[in-house]
Structure formats: C-alpha cells, structure tokens
Amino acid sequence: MQEEVENKSVAISIKATKLTANVLKAALLKALAEMEKKQKNPKVYKGKQSVKHLVRQGAGVSNIEITDGNIKSFEKVARKYGVDFALKKDVSTQPPRYLVFFKSKDADALTAAFREYSGKVVKNQSKEKPSIRKQLSKLQEVVKDMAKSLSRNKSQEVDR
C-alpha cells in the first residue's frame, strides 16, 4: 500500500511570493494534464524487446523454438518485416535453445521472416568453403615437386 502511495505522489514546485488559491489551482491543473498525457501516450516498444514489454502490449503471445546460435541474422530479418519479438535463452538444455516470443497478430509476418531466415541459413550452409589446410597441403606438395625438379635441373646442368 505504501509503495502505491509513493509511486502516485507528485511533486509540485511553484515560484511565488504569495501563494493564492488561483496559483495553486493552475499548478494542479497543469500537473493533472501532464499525468493524463503520460497515461494516454505510453511508450510503444517496437522490434526486439523484453518478454515483459511484449506481454504488456495486450496482444496474445506465441513462441517458437530455435536451436541455432546465430540469432543476430534472425534479428535483421525480423526487423525487416517489422515483427515485435522477444528472445529468451533456455540454458537448461545442451546446447542451449532460444525461444522467440511474438505477438499472435504478427504470425504471418513472422512466418515470412522465418522463411527468409531459413533460406539464408540453407544458402550459407550449401556454400561449403574449401578447407584451407587441404589447400595448404596441396600447395606444399606442389612446392616439393617443383623443388625436386629444380634440383634435378641444376644437377644436370652441372654435369654438362
């Protein structure tokens, strides 16, 4: 109860040499107008946010599980589609999994975002980069062969 009173208390400062009823009335009206203005225009969170803020927005919340650790690329795609979402890491499993919470009304946009995200992931995995160690070992063999052929050529030139 005391906490509610503390949260709702308002500090008013008035510069006046003589405090009259009209000055006090004007100050209180202005303070009430400011409080109403703040209640009408609460801060609206967009994009990535906490689960708490997402639930407070009043829309139903759904979630999807992601096991991939590359969340940053998903965030870029979700921002592109204007999806309000919250990420929660579940460390109780190994490897850790991620839960993506989103508004139920954003389900279609989230589906499109996941489709694009999964396409990017598959595309990146299909581009198998050649192993640098394999390339290095091949080049070492080529250099050895070249060194042998050069040493043979030198020895043949000396013999002549």
N, C-alpha and C positions, 0 to 999 in steps of 0.2 A: 504494500500500500504506500509506504513512504517513497519507494522508488518511482511510482507513478506520479506522485506529487512533485518530486524533484524534476522529472522529465517534462512535466507540463508547466513548470514555473517559467515566468517571463520576466526579464529584467528590462526596466524602462528607465531611461535617463532623460531628464528634461533640464535644459538650461533656462532657468527663470529666477528672477529675483523675488517674484511674488507668485506663488502657486495659486491659481484660481481654478474654479470648477471647469471653466471653459477650456483652459490649457490642459488639464488632466483628462477631460473628455476627448479632446483632439488626439492626445497621445495614445489613449486606449483604443480609439477607433483605428488609428494607423497601425498599432500593434496587431489588432484583430484582423485587419485587412491583409497584413503580411502573413499571418498564420494561415488564413484561408487560401491565400495564393500558393503557399507551400503544399497544402493538402491537395489542391486541385492539380498541381503540376509536380507529381513525384518524379524522381529521376528514373528515366527509362533506360534499361540496360539492353544493349544490342550485341550480337555476336557471342564470343566466348565470355562466360560469366560463371559465377558460383551456382551450385545447385540451389542454394537458399534463395538467391535472387530469381532464378528461373521458376521456382515453385511459387514465389510471391506474385508473379505476374498473372495468376489466376487461370491460365490455360492448363489443360491436363498435360501431364509429363509422361513421356515414354522413354525407354532406353534401349540401346543396342550394345552388344559386347564386341570389343575389338581386341585381338591378341597381338597385333603388330605394334612394335615400339616406335614406329615412325609417325608420330601424331602430328608433327608440325606440317607435313604435307597435307594431311586431312584438314587442319585448321585453315589453310589457304583456300582450299576448295569450298569449305563451309562458309567462309567469309564471302566468297564469290557469289554463292547462292543466297546469301542473306539469312542464314539459318541461325537462330538463337539456340546455343547449346552449352552444355557444361560437361567437363571431363572429370572423371573420378577414377583414380588408380586403385586397383584392388591388389594389394601386395600379399594377400593370404595364399595365393596360388603361385606356383613356379612354372613357367615365367609369369611375371605379373601381367594381369589383363587390365584393360581400360574399359570403363563403361561410359558411353556417350549418352547423356540425357538431353532430350529436346522436347519442344512443345508439340503436342499432338497435331496441332493445325499445320505445323511445318513438315509433316511426314512426307508429302510429295516432294518438297524441295530437298529434304534430306535424302530421299531415295535417289534423286538425280545427282546429288553431291556424292553419295557413296558409289554410284555407277561410274562417275568420272574419276573418283579417287582409286577405285579398284582397277580401272583401265590404266591409270598411270602406274600403279604398282606392278601390274602384269607386264606392261611395256618395259619398265625398268628391269624386271627380272629376266625378260626374254633377251635383253641385250647383254648376253654373257660376255664380260670383258675377258680377254685372254690373260692368262696368268703371267705376271712379269717374271717370275722365277723360271718358268718354262722358256720364255723368250730369251732370258739371260743365259740359260744353259745351252740353248741352240746357238746363240752368238759366240759363246765360249768355244764350242766345238768347231765352228767355222773359223775362228781366230787360230785355234790349234792347227787346223788343216792348212791354213794359209802360212803359218809359221813353219810347218814341216816342208811345204812346197818351196818356200823361200830358202830354207837351209839347204835343200837338195839342189836348188838352182845355184847357190853360192858355191857349194862343194863341186858341182860340175864345171863351173867357170874357173875355179882354182886349178882343177885337173887339166884343163886345156892349156 
